[in-house]
Amino acid sequence: MYPVDVKFKEIMGFLWYLNTYKETEIAHIPNKIETIFQKLLYKLEKSRDNRLLSYYAEYLVANKLSKKHKVKLLKKRQGPDIELSDIDKKIEVKSSSIDMEHWLCGASFGNGSSIREKKFDYCVFVVFENFKPIEYLVFSHDELLEVIQKERGTFPGNPYVLYRFKNLEDYLKEIPEKNRLEIEIKLHKHPEEFQDRWDKIK
């Protein structure tokens, strides 16, 4: 049940405002966007309503990338989210919460077509805790090819997922051996190879 004080039209109005910045090269994310995000997220946090986190993640990543690149936010909901026009690379942004009850934290790739058809060059997975970003995990497209080798998703039509846990022990406890991926084991053993690795994007 969504909270009464966060109305659907308030969410849609904000998303319309965000959309006005898409398909345009931006040098930075306007402070007004950050301010509105924080106000809405404060309301949503009370009820653990994560409707806006995926949009927030896109803008957080765009803001970081804009420090080195010409960033263009793309309008399509299917496909890459960000284009770096100076180096001709496309970025897919994924997000999830690591502290939601009855929720596995994972980057969902749906039917796997975005990986299979190489619709992006890099993927940035933003992990949230208490509605705040705690890590940015940067993957090249090729590092994620293993994800579409096993159908492991818990929702119909969404079989391909990259899971993230707080540590390797939790991962090994929750994910059966037959369902584990080498890229996930590497992520949990050596998270520093992915955390804030913006240098991979070139």
N, C-alpha and C positions, 0 to 999 in steps of 0.2 A: 504494500500500500504506500503510495507516494504521499509526502507531507502536504498538508493543506497550504502552507505558506510558500511553497515553491510551485507556482502554477504552470501548467503546460504552456500557456501563451508567453510567460516570462522566459521559459527555456527557449521557445521557438523565436522569440524576439531577439534574444541574445545570439542565437545561431545565425539569424539573418544578418545581424550586425557583423559577426565574424566573416560571413560569406562575402561581404563587400571588400575584404582584403585579399580574396583569392584570385588566382590567375594574374596577379600583379607582383612584380619584383619589389621586395620590401627590404629596407636596410635594417630595420629593427621592429620589434613588436610594440605597438603603442602601449604606453603605461595604462591607458584606460581599459584595455582588454584585461590586463592582469588584475586591475582593481575590481572589475565586474566579476571575473572568474572567482576571485577570493570571496566576494560577498555571496555568490550563489553556492559555492562549495561549502561555505560555513553553514548555510541552511541545509544543504543536502547531507552533510556529515552527520547531523543529528539523527537522521533516520537511516544512515548507511546506504543512501541512494547514490549509486555511482554512474548515473546517466551521462554526466558531463565529462568524466575522466578521459575518455578517448579523444574528445575535442581539445581538452586542456593539454593532453600529452602532445598533440600535433603542434600546438603553439609554443610549448616549452622547447621542443626539439628545434622548431624553426628559429626560435630566438637564439639558441646556442649556435646553430649552424650559420646564422646571419653574421656572426662575428668574423667569419672567414670567407663566406661565400655569398653569391647573389641567390637569394632564396625566393622561390615562387611556390605558394601554397596552391594545390590543385583542387578543383571542385569535385571531381569524381569521387563517389563513396566506394566504388569498386576499383582497386588499383592503387598505385603509389600515391602518397599524400603530399610529397614535397619534391620539387625539382630544383636542382642546383645548376642554374643556367651557365655559370662560368666554367664548369667542368663536365657538363652534360651528363649528370648522374641523377638517378631517381631514388628517393628514400621512402620506404614503407615504415609507418609508425604503428607500433603495437603498445597496448597498455593493459595493466591488470593490477588488482590489489592483493597484497600478500597477507592481509589480516582480516579478510571477510570470513565469517562463519559459513561452513558448508560450501566453501568455494576454493577451487584449486587455482592458484595463480599461474596463468599461462598466456602465451602469445598465440592467438588463434589464427590459423591460415585457411579456415573453411575447407573447401574441397581441394586445396593445394594448387590451384591454377596459377596463382601469383608467383609461386616458386617454380612450378613446372614450366611455365611459359616465360620465365625470367622477366617479370613486369617491373622489377625493382633491382637496383644494384646493391643497396645496403638496407638493412632493417635496424631500427632503433627501438628497443623494447623498454618502455618506461614502467618501472615498478613503483607502485604507491603503497604507503602505509599511513594510516590515519589521514587519508586524503592529501598526503604530501609526497612528492616524488623522492624516493630514497636512493634510486640508482637508475642510470641510463646504460643499457647493455647494447653494444654495437656489434652487429654481425654483418659479414659480407653475404651476398646471395649464396655463394658456394658452400659456406659453412652451414647453411640451413637445408641443404639438399636431403640430408638424412631424415628430416622431419616428415617428408612425404613418403617415406618407405614403410611407415607403420600407422595404421588407423587406430588411434587411441582416445579420441575425443569422447566426451560424455554426452554430447548433444547431437541429435540427428542432423546430417548435412554438415557437420563440423568435425571431421575425423582427425584433422592434422593440427597438432598443438605442440608448442615448446613450453615445458613446465619449469617453473622457478620456485624453489623452496628457500627457507632461511639458511639452511646448511645442508651438507652432504648427508648427514645422518637422517634428517627428516625426509630427504629425497629417497634414500634407499629403503626407508621404512614404508613410505606411501606408494612408491611405484614398483610393481612386481618386476622381477629380473627380466622376464620376457618382453616387457614393455619399455625398458630403459633404452635411452639413446646415448651414443658416445658423446655427442655434442653437449647433452645435458650433464653427463658425468664430468666432462671437462669444465663446463660452466661452474659446477658446484665445487670442484676441486681447485680450480684456478680462476676465480671470478675476476681477478685483476686483468685477465686477458680480454675481457669484454667491457668491464666497467669504465665509462668515460673514455673509451678508445676512439675518440673523434679523429685521431690521426689515420685510422684505417680508411677514412672516406677521402678518396683522392682520384 
